[in-house]
C-alpha cells in the first residue's frame, strides 16, 4: 500500500510539474531571445567569420559555434529546469534513508 501511495504522489507531482514547466517555457523563450541570444548573436555578424571561412576552405566555423552557444544557453537550462526537480523529488520519495 505504501508503494501505491508513493506512486500516486510521484505521478501527481510529475504531471503538475510538467504542466507548470510547459506554461513557463514560453516566458523562457521570450527571455532567452531578447536578453541572451540577440546579445550574443552580434559576435557572429563580424567580417572575421567570413575571412575565417575562406581560410578554412568553406567550413563555416562561426555557424557551428553559434549553434553550440544557442544549445548551451537555451536547451540545457530549459531541460534542466524541467527534469532536475523531478529527479530530486523522486529521489527523496523512493530511496530509503538509513538512519
C-alpha positions as CSV (number, residue, x, y, z in Angstrom):
1,X,0.0,0.0,0.0
2,X,2.9,2.3,0.7
3,X,4.3,1.9,-2.8
4,X,0.9,2.7,-4.3
5,X,0.8,5.9,-2.2
6,X,4.4,6.8,-3.4
7,X,3.5,6.1,-7.0
8,X,0.4,8.3,-6.8
9,X,2.3,11.0,-5.1
10,X,5.1,10.8,-7.8
11,X,2.6,10.7,-10.6
12,X,0.8,13.8,-9.4
13,X,4.0,15.7,-8.8
14,X,5.4,14.8,-12.2
15,X,2.2,15.7,-14.0
16,X,1.7,19.0,-12.3
17,X,5.4,20.0,-12.7
18,X,5.5,19.2,-16.4
19,X,2.3,21.2,-17.0
20,X,3.7,24.1,-15.0
21,X,7.1,24.0,-16.8
22,X,5.4,23.9,-20.2
23,X,3.5,27.0,-19.2
24,X,6.7,28.8,-18.1
25,X,8.6,27.7,-21.2
26,X,7.0,30.4,-23.4
27,X,8.4,33.0,-20.9
28,X,11.8,31.3,-21.1
29,X,11.7,31.5,-24.9
30,X,11.0,35.3,-24.8
31,X,13.6,35.9,-22.1
32,X,16.3,33.9,-23.9
33,X,15.6,35.5,-27.3
34,X,15.5,39.1,-26.0
35,X,18.2,39.1,-23.4
36,X,20.6,36.3,-24.1
37,X,20.6,35.2,-27.8
38,X,20.3,38.6,-29.5
39,X,23.2,40.0,-27.4
40,X,25.4,37.0,-28.3
41,X,24.3,37.0,-32.0
42,X,26.1,40.2,-32.8
43,X,29.5,38.5,-32.4
44,X,28.8,36.3,-35.4
45,X,27.9,39.2,-37.8
46,X,31.5,40.4,-38.0
47,X,33.7,40.2,-41.1
48,X,36.1,38.0,-39.2
49,X,33.9,34.9,-39.6
50,X,33.8,35.3,-43.4
51,X,37.5,35.6,-43.7
52,X,38.0,32.6,-41.4
53,X,35.6,30.6,-43.6
54,X,37.6,31.5,-46.6
55,X,40.8,30.3,-45.0
56,X,39.2,27.1,-43.8
57,X,38.1,26.1,-47.3
58,X,34.4,26.8,-46.9
59,X,34.0,25.4,-43.3
60,X,31.7,27.9,-41.6
61,X,33.1,27.7,-38.1
62,X,31.0,30.7,-37.0
63,X,27.8,28.9,-37.7
64,X,28.7,25.9,-35.7
65,X,29.9,28.0,-32.8
66,X,26.7,30.0,-32.9
67,X,24.6,26.8,-32.9
68,X,26.7,25.5,-29.9
69,X,26.1,28.7,-28.0
70,X,22.4,28.5,-28.8
71,X,22.3,25.0,-27.5
72,X,24.3,25.7,-24.3
73,X,22.3,28.9,-23.5
74,X,18.8,27.7,-24.4
75,X,18.3,23.9,-24.4
76,X,20.4,22.9,-21.4
77,X,18.9,25.4,-18.9
78,X,15.4,24.7,-20.3
79,X,15.7,20.9,-19.9
80,X,17.5,21.2,-16.6
81,X,14.7,23.3,-15.2
82,X,12.2,20.7,-16.3
83,X,13.9,17.5,-15.2
84,X,16.2,18.2,-12.3
85,X,13.4,18.9,-9.8
86,X,11.7,15.7,-10.8
87,X,14.9,13.8,-10.2
88,X,15.4,15.2,-6.7
89,X,11.7,14.8,-5.8
90,X,11.7,11.1,-6.9
91,X,14.9,10.5,-5.1
92,X,13.5,11.8,-1.9
93,X,10.4,9.8,-2.2
94,X,11.7,6.4,-3.4
95,X,15.1,6.0,-1.9
96,X,15.1,4.7,1.7
97,X,17.2,6.8,4.0
98,X,19.5,5.0,6.5
99,X,19.2,6.4,10.0
